[in-house]
Amino acid sequence: MNFVVPTRNRLVTHLPNRLRTFGDIYRDSVFGPGYWDTDLSATKRFFIREGMSIQFRADAFNLFNHVNYGEPNSCVDCVGQGPGLITSTLASQDGTSMRRLQFALRFEF
């Protein structure tokens, strides 16, 4: 980013930061994309006879298979990486961000 600042007889296109400062941008001024996730769980109980039943359960995590992107790059003076670029995705608890299906069968007595 270049700033044009008029001085006495010339234009300075870039002013260095003061000593021991990191610039003049405010804290938390860069926002990333939101997080969107939908989980679904469905159960059905089948009664066999008195005191005995079978329960079937189906769970879907990240049901719509939506990709959640990571935070934008906040390094302003890094070579080869532009500021504000998003180069990663967020992972869920198991380390992936893809849709997962889980089935369970439970016998109760």
Secondary structure, 3 states (H helix, E strand, C coil): CCCCEECCCCEECCCCCCCCCCCCCCCCCCCCCCCCCCCEEEEEEEEEECCEEEEEEEEEECCCCCCCECCCCCCCCCCCCCCCCCCCECCCCCCCCCCEEEEEEEEEC
